[in-house]
C-alpha cells in the first residue's frame, strides 16, 4: 500500500493540506499526535486509480466509481474514529468562539490556493528562532560575565577566586554564597580546595532505588529511554530478568517503542506499551507484583504547560511511583532552571544528569541542582548500555567540573599603566615652520 504523510500544528491545518493536495475524497488511514502537532496518513491507491490513463474501458471506469462510492458509504457508516472525535471537538470550539475570530479566519481560507505551509514549520521562522536562542544564550553569558566583573570590583581580595568560579560556570548568586565562607587571606590554591569541599557538601546526592516503580520524566531528547535501558540492564546483570518489567507511554516519538522493544529482546525483559491513561493504569496494576517496574514517558517541552499537566495526571493515577527528572547537562543553565521549574509539580525524588560527555562545563548544572535543592541520583556520560550510567558521586562530579575548567581559565596579565601614544608630526604651513625654527635659534643664542 502506498501512503503519504502530512504533518501540521493541528488537525484542521492537516486536513486543509490533504484536501488541497488530494481533494475531498482522500482516504485517511490514521491520525495521531506527534511532537509539535499531528500527523495524518493518506492512502494513495485510490488516487492512483483515478489518475490512470484514459485507455481503460468505460466499464472499468464505471466500476471504479461504484467502488469509490461504496467505499465512501462504508466510511460514512463505520463507527466514529479518533479523527472524527478531533473534528467534532474542533467544530465545537469554533462554534463557541467569537464572531470576530471567524471573520478574521475566513479571508485566509478564501485566499488559500493550494497547500499552505504551517507558520510554525516555516523555515525562515525556524531559523529566526534558532538565531534568537543563540542570541539569548550569548546575552546570558555576557550578563554572567558582567556579574563576575562587578563582584571582582566590589571584592578585589577575591579576584582570583571569582575568575575560577566564572571559569567553572557557577551561578553568580551561588558563587557569592560560597565566597562568603572562604577566608580572603588564604592562598589561591587553598581557596580552590575549600571551594571544592563546599561544592561537594552542598551538592545533594541520593542512593538509586533498586526496587519499586521508577518513572523518568523530562524534555525531548534528554535521554529517558536510553537511561531506562541502562537501569534495566544493570538490574538484569545483578538480580536476573525474572522480576522486572518495562512500561512505556511514549506513543508520540517515532521509534521510541521499537528502541525499548529491541533492548527488551536483548535482555529478555517484557516491554508493555500503553496508548492512553486508562490503559497505562491498568497495565501498571498488573505489573506492580514485579520487584522493579521501569516507566518511560513521552518527552514534553518545558513550555508545553498543557502537556506537562496531562503527564502529571497520568503519573498521579499510578500509585507509589518514584518520579525522577531527566536533566541534560549540555543545555544552557537558564534552560535547565526552567526545566526544573516546569516539572516541579511532580515532586521528583531526584534527578538524572545525562549527556555529560557532550557538555563543555557542568558547573551550571551543579548550580541548578544546589539552588533548587534537587538531589542527584544517576549520572550518564555516554550512550553505551549499561556502562555509561553510574550512581551519583558528588566528589567525582566536582573534580570533573574542575578539570573542565582548565580550558576556560584565562591567564591573567599584570595591570600596567597604558603607554602614552607617540606624538605624530604635525602638518603645518611652511611659514609657521620657519617661524618656529627662527624662535628656537634665537632662544639658543640667548642661552649661550
C-alpha angles and dihedrals in degrees: 000000000000116000138173127209128216124193125198142154093261141000095265093056091045092053090047089058092047094049093046092051102037108014130240094304097065114137111232114205102178143000119193139162119257135176106294098010142330136314123217121198115208127193116234099191097089090041090054090050092052091050095050119124119282092245091096117107122256090247093059091046091051092048090050090054090049090051092050091048092049090047090053091048090050091050091048092051096045123101118275113274133203089267091055090051090052091050092050092048091050091047092052091049091052092049091052094047122098120274090237091062090051092052090050092052096044098071090052091055093048095048094044109111116181127339112341123210112240109246093231090056096048110129093221092052092047090050090048090049091054092048092050090049091052091047090051091050091049092049091049090052091049092049090050090050091050089050091055092046090051090049091051091052091050095045108026090170088070096046095117093043091050090052090052092049091049091050090051089053092237114166111259093231092053091042090057091054092048093046091054090063095051120082114240095215095063125100120268094249092050091048090054092050090050089049091053091051091051092050091049090050096048097043104090116218127190131197114252113248117245098196143028128049116323118192124187121205132177146109127310116289095013092125103255097140094047091047090051089053092049093051091048093049093049091049093050091050091052106033106015131248102275099088105041134085137177125220122189127190094178103116096145103066115075112240097012094113093042090052093053092043090053091053089045092055091049093048093035089234121143115247118200125195124209119195098192143008096271093051092045093053093048093048091047092053090055092048098047090092088069117095092231127025117183116200121198118196135194117271111252126188117242088238093058099088094170093051092049090049092052091048090050090053090050094050092044090055089062111073126226095011119157108218122205125185117229108219120187112221096207096064125095118278095242090050091053090051091051091049091054091048093047093053095041091107090070092064090220115209091217147331138261111217105209137182093030089151090062096048122098092203133007100193090099092054091050090049092053093048091050096044094047091042091232114156118229114231109167136020121205117193103171147004099263117117120252101346099070097062124081139162113270116267116186094200094052092045094051092047089050090051090052092051090051089052094068092075091056101043112108120211105245115224122208113263111248132179112267115254118248111250116250115257113249122222112267119233104226131162119272093247092056092048092052091049092052091049091051090049092052091050094050092050090050092052091050092054092050 
